[in-house]
Amino acid sequence: MSPVDGAVTRDGDRRHEGDFQGAGVAEDAPLVQHLLSIFDAIPDGIALLDGSGKVLESNAGLERILGRPASELVGQAVSELLPCGPEVRDVFRDAVQRRRREALTVESGNRWLRVTCDPVKDGPGAVAIFTDVTDGHRAQEEREHGALERKRLEEELRGKLDQLQLADRRKDEFLAMLAHELRNPLAAMTASVQTLGEIGSMEPRSVKLRSVILRQVGVLTRLVDDLLDVSRITRGKVELRRAPVDAVEAVRNAVSTVRQAIDERRHVLELVLPSDPVWVNGDGTRIEQVVWNLLSNAAKYTEPGGRIRISLERRGQEAVLKVRDTGIGIPAPMLEGIFELFAQVDQSVARTRGGLGVGLTLVRSLIQMHGGSVRARSEGAGKGTEFEVRLPALLETPAQVRVLAGDGQKLSHARLLLIEDNPDIGETLRDLLEILGHRVDLASDGLRGVQMALALKPDAALVDIGLPGIDGYEVAHRLRADPVGREMLLVALTGYGRPEDREKALEAGFDAHLVKPVDPEDLTSLIGELSARRRERPVTGITR
């Protein structure tokens, strides 16, 4: 643009007023200078283009953005100011020649610029505005990169989660198989020793030795159960079978279970229980398990001849259970962590008191599942320990406590079919049941078991799950599908004791699910109970 066009030109890097035609132009110099100041103050880069797309004028913002002085900008084709290809040149050409608005974002060195070209309304030329959008572009890149990175991490986490779930399933399967493999020999040992108790010598030493074996088998069985329980509970895989439970009765049952261990260590047991029931809404078996663990710990960690006091009372809206002993106590630093998995007070090499360190973890987990709390108190090493359990008590006494029909009834001289592939378990349990007065037939595989059941029509079939040929579930399916077996009592005797194993057994058609080793007396009582209930109404299934 020349002075005759009335434009402002540059002399080096300095602006000055040109020689304008016509009178009065000099009088507008202050206005022109003001407009120039505004032009330079605009932060975006601005280039005034002629009809061929060359720069006529640029502001300070464009110099700053492109890093070049005005002398290198004026007279240059605008498309040459940027490292661009044909597509960029086309944009500028269309804006100037075809007189239409165009815009695009281009990369210039380490910057990103948004360039907008608008044709001049009257006459040739255009105005190009250069906006530095580097920060926004980088933020967008970061967002896109972040989204890609999040997607990658999510996929990685999903993969790791799948791996963990697979490892968890394998661990579950391993623990279930381990329990099954451990329970089978325990079942054989239990049945053998119980058989010896019926037909063996009654000489005191023989009786004592059998008692020792049975007690230690019971300890092994409980260790297996505790390991499986703590694994399931810590992963939230245990469901409580809630019902109104008399906590007084639960305490009495637990005491009777652990009484022998207390007596053997010559402890004095003080039992302080109310004369009236203390009702809680809970799982009776699990509450007994809590009390049993606390009493077992008290007996184990108290030197022979100590004292154990267990008390229960209703205090406001809570049932409060306390187990106090005069044992080795708990050092103050260990009180907070005593309920953690594998925590033990006795850390000596001798480990004279044994145990796995899972009992108190079970206690805390089960009590918390019931909505209660448990805490330990001790004045220090050698000063005994007190455990206090608090459970929400029922506000109203249950109007009627459900009693199992046939409870306490025994089915004597029953005809039983035992389907068991392990000869040690099958033969010893058969011998023991026959000693107790039953007639027992033995089948060593599933197919033979189905044939014998349909032919013999026993009072009850006792079926192992892990059978060769067809498993115990299929045995139940086939018997229930036959009119002869439809009403037959079916009891699963198995080393698989997970809740899902019980549910699967009941869904397959079993009336009850018992985990090995099984007490023959309890088995006889259960069969009698099931028979009585079946006479009164359909059986919905029992798990033990």
KEZAVO-178664 format. One record per residue (C-alpha): residue number from 1; residue in three letters; chain; x, y, z. Coordinates in nm, 4 decimals, m for minus. Layout:
k;r;c;c1;c2;c3
NUM;ala;A;X;Y;Z
...
END
This chain:
k;r;c;c1;c2;c3
1;met;A;0.0000;0.0000;0.0000
2;ser;A;0.1488;0.3358;m0.1020
3;pro;A;0.1166;0.6801;0.0572
4;val;A;m0.1301;0.7779;m0.2054
5;asp;A;m0.3529;0.5011;m0.0746
6;gly;A;m0.3565;0.6735;0.2663
7;ala;A;m0.1831;0.3852;0.4526
8;val;A;0.0647;0.3892;0.7347
9;thr;A;0.4102;0.2627;0.6305
10;arg;A;0.7249;0.1564;0.8153
11;asp;A;1.0729;0.2927;0.7999
12;gly;A;1.2794;0.0064;0.9368
13;asp;A;1.0952;m0.0930;1.2541
14;arg;A;0.9493;0.2515;1.3173
15;arg;A;0.6006;0.3552;1.2145
16;his;A;0.5415;0.7036;1.0684
17;glu;A;0.2677;0.8878;0.8946
18;gly;A;0.2886;0.8909;0.5171
19;asp;A;0.2292;1.1849;0.2865
20;phe;A;m0.1441;1.1688;0.2495
21;gln;A;m0.3286;1.3347;m0.0336
22;gly;A;m0.5916;1.5901;0.0416
23;ala;A;m0.6317;1.8601;0.2955
24;gly;A;m0.6950;1.7711;0.6583
25;val;A;m0.4979;1.4478;0.6655
26;ala;A;m0.2333;1.5971;0.8932
27;glu;A;m0.5073;1.6968;1.1278
28;asp;A;m0.5960;1.3217;1.1653
29;ala;A;m0.2433;1.2254;1.2691
30;pro;A;m0.3267;1.1850;1.6422
31;leu;A;m0.6143;0.9531;1.5509
32;val;A;m0.3934;0.7515;1.3193
33;gln;A;m0.1274;0.7199;1.5883
34;his;A;m0.3948;0.6053;1.8336
35;leu;A;m0.5154;0.3413;1.5928
36;leu;A;m0.1582;0.2264;1.5396
37;ser;A;m0.1146;0.1878;1.9129
38;ile;A;m0.4281;m0.0210;1.9351
39;phe;A;m0.3127;m0.2247;1.6341
40;asp;A;0.0189;m0.3060;1.8043
41;ala;A;m0.1412;m0.3696;2.1439
42;ile;A;m0.3563;m0.6546;2.0127
43;pro;A;m0.1926;m0.9779;2.1468
44;asp;A;m0.2869;m1.1820;1.8409
45;gly;A;m0.0745;m1.1441;1.5297
46;ile;A;m0.2447;m0.9450;1.2541
47;ala;A;m0.1370;m0.9113;0.8923
48;leu;A;m0.3092;m0.6850;0.6379
49;leu;A;m0.2892;m0.8522;0.2960
50;asp;A;m0.3158;m0.7074;m0.0515
51;gly;A;m0.5067;m0.8660;m0.3362
52;ser;A;m0.2230;m1.1087;m0.4124
53;gly;A;m0.1926;m1.2266;m0.0538
54;lys;A;0.1237;m1.0338;0.0364
55;val;A;0.1689;m0.8635;0.3700
56;leu;A;0.1107;m0.4924;0.3620
57;glu;A;0.1229;m0.4319;0.7332
58;ser;A;0.1785;m0.6408;1.0504
59;asn;A;0.1459;m0.5688;1.4177
60;ala;A;0.3847;m0.6310;1.7047
61;gly;A;0.1884;m0.9413;1.8020
62;leu;A;0.2724;m1.1105;1.4727
63;glu;A;0.6399;m1.0223;1.5108
64;arg;A;0.6404;m1.1753;1.8559
65;ile;A;0.4529;m1.4915;1.7507
66;leu;A;0.6685;m1.5536;1.4423
67;gly;A;0.9891;m1.4261;1.5992
68;arg;A;1.0692;m1.2048;1.2979
69;pro;A;1.0879;m0.8249;1.2573
70;ala;A;0.8412;m0.6336;1.0466
71;ser;A;1.1037;m0.5794;0.7766
72;glu;A;1.1058;m0.9543;0.7118
73;leu;A;0.7291;m0.9770;0.7054
74;val;A;0.6106;m0.6866;0.4909
75;gly;A;0.6062;m0.7759;0.1229
76;gln;A;0.6134;m1.1486;0.1873
77;ala;A;0.3343;m1.3761;0.0708
78;val;A;0.1460;m1.4737;0.3812
79;ser;A;0.1740;m1.8426;0.2885
80;glu;A;0.5537;m1.8086;0.3047
81;leu;A;0.5506;m1.6978;0.6642
82;leu;A;0.4694;m2.0448;0.7838
83;pro;A;0.6253;m2.3861;0.7160
84;cys;A;0.3257;m2.5156;0.5305
85;gly;A;0.2219;m2.7248;0.2369
86;pro;A;m0.0158;m2.6689;m0.0543
87;glu;A;m0.3226;m2.7058;0.1661
88;val;A;m0.2261;m2.3981;0.3663
89;arg;A;m0.1480;m2.1943;0.0573
90;asp;A;m0.4878;m2.2935;m0.0818
91;val;A;m0.6558;m2.1570;0.2279
92;phe;A;m0.4900;m1.8169;0.1944
93;arg;A;m0.5555;m1.8069;m0.1808
94;asp;A;m0.9254;m1.8899;m0.1335
95;ala;A;m0.9613;m1.6242;0.1331
96;val;A;m0.7980;m1.3539;m0.0835
97;gln;A;m0.9112;m1.4442;m0.4308
98;arg;A;m1.2453;m1.6065;m0.3709
99;arg;A;m1.3254;m1.3663;m0.0923
100;arg;A;m1.4446;m1.6109;0.1684
101;arg;A;m1.3527;m1.6717;0.5297
102;glu;A;m1.1038;m1.9530;0.5919
103;ala;A;m0.9427;m2.0873;0.9076
104;leu;A;m0.6980;m2.3614;0.9982
105;thr;A;m0.4543;m2.4673;1.2705
106;val;A;m0.0904;m2.5155;1.1728
107;glu;A;0.2313;m2.6082;1.3479
108;ser;A;0.5102;m2.3503;1.3335
109;gly;A;0.8284;m2.4625;1.5020
110;asn;A;0.7390;m2.5451;1.8591
111;arg;A;0.4138;m2.3523;1.8415
112;trp;A;0.0638;m2.4168;1.7183
113;leu;A;m0.1151;m2.1276;1.5494
114;arg;A;m0.4783;m2.0764;1.4628
115;val;A;m0.4874;m1.8685;1.1413
116;thr;A;m0.8071;m1.7015;1.0289
117;cys;A;m0.8339;m1.5113;0.6976
118;asp;A;m1.1243;m1.2740;0.6358
119;pro;A;m1.1644;m1.0885;0.3061
120;val;A;m1.1955;m0.7082;0.3216
121;lys;A;m1.5538;m0.6000;0.2698
122;asp;A;m1.4946;m0.3316;0.0097
123;gly;A;m1.2027;m0.3843;m0.2223
124;pro;A;m0.9305;m0.6434;m0.2601
125;gly;A;m0.7206;m0.7898;0.0190
126;ala;A;m0.7805;m0.9652;0.3466
127;val;A;m0.6975;m0.9619;0.7152
128;ala;A;m0.5077;m1.2619;0.8570
129;ile;A;m0.5202;m1.3158;1.2327
130;phe;A;m0.2631;m1.5455;1.3939
131;thr;A;m0.3616;m1.6777;1.7401
132;asp;A;m0.1123;m1.8744;1.9474
133;val;A;m0.3058;m2.1829;2.0589
134;thr;A;m0.0008;m2.3786;2.1729
135;asp;A;m0.1150;m2.4097;2.5344
136;gly;A;m0.4632;m2.5220;2.4353
137;his;A;m0.3290;m2.7588;2.1715
138;arg;A;m0.0835;m2.9116;2.4150
139;ala;A;m0.3564;m2.9402;2.6744
140;gln;A;m0.5697;m3.1193;2.4159
141;glu;A;m0.2775;m3.3442;2.3270
142;glu;A;m0.2268;m3.4142;2.6948
143;arg;A;m0.5950;m3.4899;2.7338
144;glu;A;m0.5845;m3.7217;2.4338
145;his;A;m0.2616;m3.8761;2.5570
146;gly;A;m0.4133;m3.9019;2.9035
147;ala;A;m0.7213;m4.0691;2.7589
148;leu;A;m0.5034;m4.3133;2.5662
149;glu;A;m0.2902;m4.3716;2.8738
150;arg;A;m0.6018;m4.4235;3.0879
151;lys;A;m0.7340;m4.6675;2.8317
152;arg;A;m0.4023;m4.8500;2.8340
153;leu;A;m0.3936;m4.8567;3.2128
154;glu;A;m0.7567;m4.9714;3.2273
155;glu;A;m0.6798;m5.2538;2.9882
156;glu;A;m0.3699;m5.3382;3.1897
157;leu;A;m0.5705;m5.3306;3.5139
158;arg;A;m0.8432;m5.5452;3.3580
159;gly;A;m0.5771;m5.7916;3.2525
160;lys;A;m0.4260;m5.7957;3.6005
161;leu;A;m0.7730;m5.8241;3.7546
162;asp;A;m0.8461;m6.1213;3.5301
163;gln;A;m0.5160;m6.2740;3.6380
164;leu;A;m0.5955;m6.2116;4.0050
165;gln;A;m0.9448;m6.3561;3.9665
166;leu;A;m0.7997;m6.6590;3.7927
167;ala;A;m0.5404;m6.6955;4.0695
168;asp;A;m0.8176;m6.6530;4.3271
169;arg;A;m1.0267;m6.9245;4.1598
170;arg;A;m0.7266;m7.1535;4.1454
171;lys;A;m0.6546;m7.0854;4.5111
172;asp;A;m1.0160;m7.1664;4.5981
173;glu;A;m0.9971;m7.4842;4.3946
174;phe;A;m0.6658;m7.5748;4.5544
175;leu;A;m0.7950;m7.5154;4.9071
176;ala;A;m1.1111;m7.7127;4.8341
177;met;A;m0.9088;m8.0002;4.6906
178;leu;A;m0.6610;m7.9811;4.9790
179;ala;A;m0.9459;m7.9958;5.2302
180;his;A;m1.0992;m8.2887;5.0432
181;glu;A;m0.7701;m8.4773;5.0359
182;leu;A;m0.7089;m8.4081;5.4062
183;arg;A;m1.0598;m8.4945;5.5166
184;asn;A;m1.0622;m8.8347;5.3494
185;pro;A;m0.7808;m8.9814;5.5620
186;leu;A;m0.9211;m8.8021;5.8662
187;ala;A;m1.2556;m8.9704;5.8017
188;ala;A;m1.0914;m9.3111;5.7743
189;met;A;m0.8927;m9.2559;6.0960
190;thr;A;m1.1982;m9.1321;6.2828
191;ala;A;m1.4142;m9.4264;6.1782
192;ser;A;m1.1348;m9.6727;6.2596
193;val;A;m1.0748;m9.5374;6.6076
194;gln;A;m1.4484;m9.5175;6.6777
195;thr;A;m1.4819;m9.8798;6.5659
196;leu;A;m1.2014;m9.9747;6.8023
197;gly;A;m1.3918;m9.7939;7.0741
198;glu;A;m1.6869;m10.0277;7.0139
199;ile;A;m1.5030;m10.3582;6.9752
200;gly;A;m1.1553;m10.2946;7.1190
201;ser;A;m1.0075;m10.3320;7.4611
202;met;A;m1.1594;m10.1314;7.7438
203;glu;A;m0.8291;m10.1345;7.9301
204;pro;A;m0.7709;m9.7783;8.0554
205;arg;A;m0.4542;m9.7201;7.8551
206;ser;A;m0.6239;m9.8315;7.5321
207;val;A;m0.9211;m9.6070;7.6007
208;lys;A;m0.6877;m9.3155;7.6724
209;leu;A;m0.4876;m9.3695;7.3540
210;arg;A;m0.8029;m9.3828;7.1436
211;ser;A;m0.9203;m9.0650;7.3094
212;val;A;m0.5904;m8.8938;7.2243
213;ile;A;m0.6140;m9.0001;6.8604
214;leu;A;m0.9748;m8.8843;6.8276
215;arg;A;m0.8963;m8.5532;6.9929
216;gln;A;m0.5992;m8.4850;6.7665
217;val;A;m0.7996;m8.5834;6.4597
218;gly;A;m1.0570;m8.3315;6.5774
219;val;A;m0.7839;m8.0670;6.6057
220;leu;A;m0.6684;m8.1403;6.2501
221;thr;A;m1.0261;m8.1208;6.1271
222;arg;A;m1.0784;m7.7838;6.2914
223;leu;A;m0.7507;m7.6519;6.1499
224;val;A;m0.8666;m7.7463;5.8009
225;asp;A;m1.2046;m7.5830;5.8631
226;asp;A;m1.0443;m7.2660;6.0031
227;leu;A;m0.8083;m7.2300;5.7069
228;leu;A;m1.0975;m7.2567;5.4626
229;asp;A;m1.3190;m7.0292;5.6704
230;val;A;m1.0638;m6.7496;5.7038
231;ser;A;m0.9927;m6.7649;5.3313
232;arg;A;m1.3631;m6.7370;5.2458
233;ile;A;m1.4477;m6.4775;5.5101
234;thr;A;m1.1637;m6.2395;5.4220
235;arg;A;m1.2895;m6.2450;5.0603
236;gly;A;m1.6533;m6.1960;5.1580
237;lys;A;m1.7619;m6.5398;5.0398
238;val;A;m1.9376;m6.6502;5.3584
239;glu;A;m2.3062;m6.5810;5.4068
240;leu;A;m2.4678;m6.5934;5.7481
241;arg;A;m2.7787;m6.8062;5.7939
242;arg;A;m2.9546;m6.5677;6.0269
243;ala;A;m3.2277;m6.6683;6.2676
244;pro;A;m3.3161;m6.5917;6.6307
245;val;A;m3.0363;m6.7496;6.8359
246;asp;A;m3.0257;m6.7904;7.2125
247;ala;A;m2.6710;m6.6762;7.2921
248;val;A;m2.6902;m6.8600;7.6264
249;glu;A;m2.7461;m7.1892;7.4472
250;ala;A;m2.4694;m7.1086;7.1966
251;val;A;m2.2252;m7.0518;7.4835
252;arg;A;m2.3269;m7.3784;7.6511
253;asn;A;m2.2775;m7.5699;7.3268
254;ala;A;m1.9337;m7.4172;7.2739
255;val;A;m1.8324;m7.4940;7.6325
256;ser;A;m1.9312;m7.8597;7.5923
257;thr;A;m1.7187;m7.8788;7.2770
258;val;A;m1.4039;m7.7423;7.4397
259;arg;A;m1.4659;m7.8807;7.7901
260;gln;A;m1.2268;m8.1732;7.7460
261;ala;A;m0.9350;m7.9476;7.6527
262;ile;A;m1.0077;m7.7291;7.9566
263;asp;A;m1.0255;m8.0283;8.1899
264;glu;A;m0.7056;m8.1833;8.0553
265;arg;A;m0.5128;m7.8698;8.1451
266;arg;A;m0.6788;m7.8708;8.4877
267;his;A;m0.8254;m7.5234;8.4446
268;val;A;m1.1061;m7.4015;8.6652
269;leu;A;m1.3937;m7.2842;8.4468
270;glu;A;m1.6383;m7.0297;8.5872
271;leu;A;m1.9543;m7.0024;8.3835
272;val;A;m2.1731;m6.6982;8.4565
273;leu;A;m2.4886;m6.7117;8.2453
274;pro;A;m2.8328;m6.5571;8.2909
275;ser;A;m3.1290;m6.7820;8.3629
276;asp;A;m3.3289;m6.6302;8.0759
277;pro;A;m3.2380;m6.6521;7.7082
278;val;A;m3.0432;m6.3694;7.5449
279;trp;A;m3.1687;m6.3513;7.1872
280;val;A;m2.9640;m6.2268;6.8948
281;asn;A;m3.0306;m6.2360;6.5237
282;gly;A;m2.7436;m6.4416;6.3923
283;asp;A;m2.5978;m6.7635;6.2640
284;gly;A;m2.5965;m7.0035;6.5570
285;thr;A;m2.3158;m7.2188;6.4184
286;arg;A;m2.0927;m6.9162;6.3631
287;ile;A;m2.1641;m6.7716;6.7071
288;glu;A;m2.0683;m7.1047;6.8618
289;gln;A;m1.7519;m7.0972;6.6494
290;val;A;m1.6636;m6.7570;6.7953
291;val;A;m1.7092;m6.8747;7.1541
292;trp;A;m1.5226;m7.1987;7.0834
293;asn;A;m1.2234;m7.0071;6.9442
294;leu;A;m1.2110;m6.7708;7.2404
295;leu;A;m1.2356;m7.0551;7.4914
296;ser;A;m0.9771;m7.2624;7.3043
297;asn;A;m0.7370;m6.9673;7.3101
298;ala;A;m0.7955;m6.9181;7.6816
299;ala;A;m0.7287;m7.2869;7.7509
300;lys;A;m0.4216;m7.2934;7.5251
301;tyr;A;m0.2540;m6.9748;7.6490
302;thr;A;m0.3146;m7.0343;8.0205
303;glu;A;m0.0685;m7.2446;8.2148
304;pro;A;m0.2154;m7.5674;8.3600
305;gly;A;m0.4223;m7.5052;8.6700
306;gly;A;m0.5352;m7.1587;8.5603
307;arg;A;m0.8751;m6.9980;8.5743
308;ile;A;m1.1107;m6.9152;8.2886
309;arg;A;m1.4235;m6.7099;8.3387
310;ile;A;m1.6923;m6.6758;8.0708
311;ser;A;m1.9914;m6.4502;8.1259
312;leu;A;m2.2872;m6.3374;7.9191
313;glu;A;m2.5419;m6.0684;7.9898
314;arg;A;m2.7844;m5.8432;7.8140
315;arg;A;m2.6805;m5.4826;7.8545
316;gly;A;m2.9270;m5.2398;7.7004
317;gln;A;m2.9652;m5.3333;7.3344
318;glu;A;m2.6547;m5.5525;7.3263
319;ala;A;m2.5547;m5.9030;7.4257
320;val;A;m2.2149;m5.8783;7.5969
321;leu;A;m1.9916;m6.1849;7.6165
322;lys;A;m1.6638;m6.1827;7.8127
323;val;A;m1.3954;m6.4510;7.8247
324;arg;A;m1.1299;m6.3874;8.0903
325;asp;A;m0.8263;m6.6018;8.1677
326;thr;A;m0.5205;m6.5935;8.3932
327;gly;A;m0.2868;m6.6851;8.1089
328;ile;A;0.0247;m6.5385;7.9509
329;gly;A;m0.1441;m6.2093;7.8623
330;ile;A;m0.0780;m5.9874;7.5625
331;pro;A;0.2005;m5.7263;7.5521
332;ala;A;0.0620;m5.3762;7.4913
333;pro;A;0.2222;m5.3365;7.1439
334;met;A;0.0405;m5.6501;7.0254
335;leu;A;m0.3096;m5.5603;7.1441
336;glu;A;m0.3980;m5.3665;6.8293
337;gly;A;m0.2736;m5.6350;6.5922
338;ile;A;m0.3825;m5.9463;6.7794
339;phe;A;m0.6800;m5.9960;6.5451
340;glu;A;m0.4679;m5.9818;6.2295
341;leu;A;m0.4183;m6.2959;6.0250
342;phe;A;m0.1416;m6.5253;6.1589
343;ala;A;m0.0730;m6.2968;6.4576
344;gln;A;0.0438;m6.4918;6.7635
345;val;A;0.1625;m6.3948;7.1088
346;asp;A;0.3867;m6.7013;7.1371
347;gln;A;0.6685;m6.6256;6.8920
348;ser;A;0.9227;m6.8593;7.0473
349;val;A;1.1012;m7.1194;6.8363
350;ala;A;0.9451;m7.3964;7.0409
351;arg;A;0.5900;m7.2841;6.9572
352;thr;A;0.4711;m7.5000;7.2458
353;arg;A;0.1115;m7.3806;7.2191
354;gly;A;0.0755;m7.4489;6.8464
355;gly;A;m0.2008;m7.3055;6.6291
356;leu;A;m0.1994;m7.1203;6.2988
357;gly;A;m0.2910;m6.7737;6.4180
358;val;A;m0.6224;m6.7623;6.2315
359;gly;A;m0.8715;m6.8128;6.5157
360;leu;A;m0.8946;m6.4514;6.6313
361;thr;A;m0.9125;m6.3293;6.2724
362;leu;A;m1.2155;m6.5532;6.2319
363;val;A;m1.3640;m6.4214;6.5551
364;arg;A;m1.3353;m6.0572;6.4500
365;ser;A;m1.4611;m6.1199;6.0961
366;leu;A;m1.7624;m6.3217;6.2087
367;ile;A;m1.8567;m6.0737;6.4803
368;gln;A;m1.8303;m5.7815;6.2386
369;met;A;m2.0491;m5.9706;5.9905
370;his;A;m2.3097;m5.9878;6.2695
371;gly;A;m2.2865;m5.6108;6.3187
372;gly;A;m2.0993;m5.6458;6.6463
373;ser;A;m1.7540;m5.5710;6.7830
374;val;A;m1.4764;m5.7486;6.9704
375;arg;A;m1.1839;m5.6130;7.1678
376;ala;A;m0.8987;m5.7528;7.3717
377;arg;A;m0.7741;m5.6217;7.7058
378;ser;A;m0.4623;m5.7193;7.8934
379;glu;A;m0.2485;m5.5548;8.1583
380;gly;A;0.0594;m5.7050;7.9985
381;ala;A;0.2636;m6.0222;7.9754
382;gly;A;0.1756;m6.2775;8.2427
383;lys;A;m0.1362;m6.0906;8.3576
384;gly;A;m0.4078;m6.2677;8.1652
385;thr;A;m0.6393;m6.1527;7.8886
386;glu;A;m1.0036;m6.0591;7.8534
387;phe;A;m1.1943;m6.0652;7.5265
388;glu;A;m1.5222;m5.8764;7.5095
389;val;A;m1.7742;m5.9450;7.2326
390;arg;A;m2.0764;m5.7229;7.1752
391;leu;A;m2.3648;m5.8263;6.9509
392;pro;A;m2.6909;m5.6444;6.8758
393;ala;A;m2.9642;m5.8089;7.0809
394;leu;A;m3.3158;m5.8661;6.9513
395;leu;A;m3.5516;m5.6045;7.0869
396;glu;A;m3.8312;m5.8579;7.1219
397;thr;A;m3.8225;m6.2165;7.2379
398;pro;A;m3.9166;m6.4481;6.9499
399;ala;A;m4.2729;m6.5661;6.9976
400;gln;A;m4.1810;m6.9160;6.8953
401;val;A;m3.8466;m7.0805;6.8416
402;arg;A;m3.8466;m7.3198;6.5501
403;val;A;m3.7684;m7.6732;6.6601
404;leu;A;m3.6788;m7.9310;6.3995
405;ala;A;m3.9365;m8.2020;6.3676
406;gly;A;m3.7973;m8.5281;6.4834
407;asp;A;m3.5146;m8.3577;6.6736
408;gly;A;m3.3338;m8.6077;6.8914
409;gln;A;m3.4900;m8.9063;6.7195
410;lys;A;m3.2609;m9.1847;6.6060
411;leu;A;m3.3289;m9.4306;6.3327
412;ser;A;m3.2146;m9.7672;6.4685
413;his;A;m3.1584;m10.0777;6.2579
414;ala;A;m3.1885;m9.8867;5.9316
415;arg;A;m3.0919;m10.0254;5.5956
416;leu;A;m2.8276;m9.7965;5.4540
417;leu;A;m2.6408;m9.7838;5.1251
418;leu;A;m2.2924;m9.6356;5.1430
419;ile;A;m2.1483;m9.5240;4.8068
420;glu;A;m1.7776;m9.4564;4.8678
421;asp;A;m1.4783;m9.5291;4.6447
422;asn;A;m1.2136;m9.5003;4.9190
423;pro;A;m1.1965;m9.8531;5.0652
424;asp;A;m1.0494;m9.7393;5.3980
425;ile;A;m1.3338;m9.4938;5.4546
426;gly;A;m1.6056;m9.7177;5.3106
427;glu;A;m1.5143;m10.0319;5.5009
428;thr;A;m1.4429;m9.8671;5.8366
429;leu;A;m1.7592;m9.6547;5.8266
430;arg;A;m1.9647;m9.9563;5.7196
431;asp;A;m1.8207;m10.1626;6.0074
432;leu;A;m1.8931;m9.8860;6.2564
433;leu;A;m2.2508;m9.8334;6.1343
434;glu;A;m2.3138;m10.2088;6.1511
435;ile;A;m2.1831;m10.2154;6.5084
436;leu;A;m2.4373;m9.9435;6.5852
437;gly;A;m2.7120;m10.1744;6.4600
438;his;A;m2.7599;m10.0758;6.0962
439;arg;A;m2.7514;m10.2939;5.7911
440;val;A;m2.5086;m10.1423;5.5439
441;asp;A;m2.4364;m10.2243;5.1792
442;leu;A;m2.1309;m10.0767;5.0108
443;ala;A;m2.0894;m9.9610;4.6488
444;ser;A;m1.7488;m9.8427;4.5272
445;asp;A;m1.8540;m9.6308;4.2271
446;gly;A;m2.1420;m9.4117;4.1142
447;leu;A;m2.2981;m9.6383;3.8512
448;arg;A;m2.2984;m9.9380;4.0831
449;gly;A;m2.4400;m9.7167;4.3563
450;val;A;m2.7388;m9.6135;4.1424
451;gln;A;m2.8091;m9.9778;4.0498
452;met;A;m2.7912;m10.0940;4.4119
453;ala;A;m3.0033;m9.8037;4.5382
454;leu;A;m3.2840;m9.8783;4.2913
455;ala;A;m3.2656;m10.2525;4.3615
456;leu;A;m3.2270;m10.2464;4.7411
457;lys;A;m3.4472;m9.9422;4.8186
458;pro;A;m3.2530;m9.8484;5.1350
459;asp;A;m3.3840;m9.6186;5.4062
460;ala;A;m3.1062;m9.3771;5.3134
461;ala;A;m2.8178;m9.3588;5.0686
462;leu;A;m2.4936;m9.2038;5.1932
463;val;A;m2.3118;m9.0778;4.8849
464;asp;A;m1.9566;m8.9528;4.8388
465;ile;A;m1.9274;m8.6728;4.5798
466;gly;A;m1.5912;m8.7517;4.4198
467;leu;A;m1.6790;m9.0910;4.2727
468;pro;A;m1.5365;m9.2683;3.9666
469;gly;A;m1.7655;m9.3246;3.6697
470;ile;A;m2.0297;m9.0689;3.7617
471;asp;A;m1.9940;m8.8296;4.0524
472;gly;A;m2.2261;m8.7992;4.3490
473;tyr;A;m2.4254;m8.5155;4.1924
474;glu;A;m2.5101;m8.7321;3.8937
475;val;A;m2.6002;m9.0182;4.1288
476;ala;A;m2.8542;m8.7893;4.2962
477;his;A;m2.9888;m8.6686;3.9600
478;arg;A;m3.0456;m9.0236;3.8358
479;leu;A;m3.2068;m9.1434;4.1569
480;arg;A;m3.4420;m8.8458;4.1705
481;ala;A;m3.5381;m8.9082;3.8077
482;asp;A;m3.6529;m9.2634;3.8893
483;pro;A;m3.9842;m9.3195;4.0731
484;val;A;m3.8089;m9.5601;4.3116
485;gly;A;m3.5477;m9.3037;4.4135
486;arg;A;m3.7697;m8.9985;4.4148
487;glu;A;m3.8537;m9.0246;4.7871
488;met;A;m3.5310;m9.1918;4.8982
489;leu;A;m3.3263;m9.0106;5.1646
490;leu;A;m2.9995;m8.8941;5.0108
491;val;A;m2.7134;m8.7679;5.2255
492;ala;A;m2.3930;m8.6299;5.0701
493;leu;A;m2.0808;m8.7366;5.2634
494;thr;A;m1.7899;m8.5397;5.1222
495;gly;A;m1.4630;m8.3650;5.1849
496;tyr;A;m1.5866;m8.0612;4.9903
497;gly;A;m1.7291;m7.8180;5.2437
498;arg;A;m1.7557;m7.4771;5.0759
499;pro;A;m2.0954;m7.3039;5.0763
500;glu;A;m2.1153;m7.3451;4.6991
501;asp;A;m2.0528;m7.7187;4.7455
502;arg;A;m2.3447;m7.7405;4.9875
503;glu;A;m2.5725;m7.5459;4.7540
504;lys;A;m2.4745;m7.7645;4.4613
505;ala;A;m2.5498;m8.0782;4.6622
506;leu;A;m2.8944;m7.9565;4.7649
507;glu;A;m2.9711;m7.8444;4.4099
508;ala;A;m2.8718;m8.1908;4.2838
509;gly;A;m3.1384;m8.3472;4.5065
510;phe;A;m2.9613;m8.4362;4.8314
511;asp;A;m3.1550;m8.3982;5.1557
512;ala;A;m2.8429;m8.3109;5.3546
513;his;A;m2.4769;m8.2294;5.3040
514;leu;A;m2.2270;m8.3531;5.5643
515;val;A;m1.8548;m8.2834;5.5645
516;lys;A;m1.6120;m8.5616;5.6532
517;pro;A;m1.5201;m8.6882;5.9038
518;val;A;m1.8747;m8.7634;6.0192
519;asp;A;m1.9736;m8.8805;6.3640
520;pro;A;m2.1848;m9.1981;6.3169
521;glu;A;m2.4094;m9.1057;6.6095
522;asp;A;m2.4775;m8.7658;6.4536
523;leu;A;m2.5389;m8.9349;6.1201
524;thr;A;m2.7888;m9.1745;6.2741
525;ser;A;m2.9686;m8.8849;6.4458
526;leu;A;m2.9786;m8.6890;6.1213
527;ile;A;m3.1288;m8.9795;5.9284
528;gly;A;m3.3945;m9.0165;6.1964
529;glu;A;m3.4667;m8.6452;6.1837
530;leu;A;m3.4914;m8.6474;5.8054
531;ser;A;m3.7207;m8.9513;5.8106
532;ala;A;m3.9548;m8.7846;6.0593
533;arg;A;m3.9625;m8.4603;5.8638
534;arg;A;m4.0241;m8.6395;5.5360
535;arg;A;m4.3277;m8.8086;5.6862
536;glu;A;m4.4665;m8.4690;5.7871
537;arg;A;m4.3720;m8.2491;5.4903
538;pro;A;m4.1255;m8.2259;5.2004
539;val;A;m3.7644;m8.1821;5.3030
540;thr;A;m3.5958;m7.8630;5.1897
541;gly;A;m3.2422;m7.9675;5.2735
542;ile;A;m3.0020;m7.9602;5.5659
543;thr;A;m2.6377;m7.8569;5.5654
544;arg;A;m2.3888;m7.9335;5.8360
END
